[in-house]
């Protein structure tokens, strides 16, 4: 018998076979968002590289999520969407983009899908902050 | 999706399949013996006979009189009738109602509504096992208390409340009072599973449901002790002794009575069998899955209830992983699974929100076999392991 539930095929696929799971040891930025009290926590690690045009890109991403089906599915989806893409482009990803790819998200669960974008924002911020600090250090040294 | 060989049901506290014998008993009452039990002709008489017979059978399982059984459509309706009915019939002498902090939503929400109507509600706290504090209950009783409603067994963690002790205490208290304090218990989860004797337990009102005991959905009952002052909430053709007007759902009630009779006959055997399965399951989970915890009491719980939590993962995700493995369990209670609030039962037992989010409820039934339990344990180990791999809060 097929096991059916309230979630779309896409959501269940991401949930059952999540990609890019785990800890990144040498990361350039990390975003830790959510709150265990609410039931959802997401840690997103990013590694930044450059493409041929010299733009900064997300070279790699990994996530760890404590949360419900939608939170886990959305984490996996986001990492797949951002890997290899320029940061400038990645910053334009919206909530609607993610929900479209997930298929139908039950209204009560939509907020669970906010978490991944929040984590991405934080991870990029973290990276930018570190970069500025390093630059300042470099300036001071010279 | 991969085809699955298994399809195992571990959610008997949500609902149960209809027993084949109960179904067979019901069938003639749809198209052949379809009469309205209020009609005076032979069709009506046939239906009335079936209704009276069902009432007799059910009354016997509770040690009640047939005329003390009022059939309703659901346990929620019975709980509404008990609370609103007693409140409005007795409001002149008092407006205070006592419940426990872990009642089913159909009690809690009804008392919230009654509060809006000018009644005063006190929730009695429970300990970490979900057992009600009897001392607190005794101290909470006031001059204007008209009703105490404490569930017999909790729907999420299966804890059995000391109903007989409460009944005894209230009986003693009432002997000194001019007007009695009524005692209601919601037995939706316990009826048909553990013994109930309304006389011995000094219960004035009791809620029981059909679909939790292998009967059809759409039938339930409220036991109302003779002489109880209660106001109906449905007015009309004076069915069910004028307490609950509505054309009587004969097929469902016939099925309910048959199911109750079967449960009563099999009770002793099933209690022993299910406790054995339950305790094996609890033991295996706690010993083979690290950082797993039992919610509720290890012994004082329904024979069919297991409620556990696993650190570092979330209950809903676990229930969906298990669903993929062909296993149906639920998070906290089925009613709450589309609700994001942590379970009020677990929170009131003293668990932190993040702990209560990681809880699942496994409830077994008369069709659960030893080999099913084995498969469940294996699947749990696998699913918990997979989710912990993803979790930021799990360190090997």
Interface residues (C-beta under 8 A of the other chain):
Chain A: X1 X2 X3 X5 X6 X7 X9 X12 X15 X16 X18 X21 X22 X32 X36 X37 X38 X39 X40 X41 X42 X43 X63 X64 X65 X66 X67 X68 X69 X71 X72 X106 X108
Chain B: X1 X3 X4 X7 X312 X313 X314 X316 X317 X320 X323 X324 X326 X338 X339 X340 X342 X352 X353 X354 X357 X389 X390 X391 X392 X393
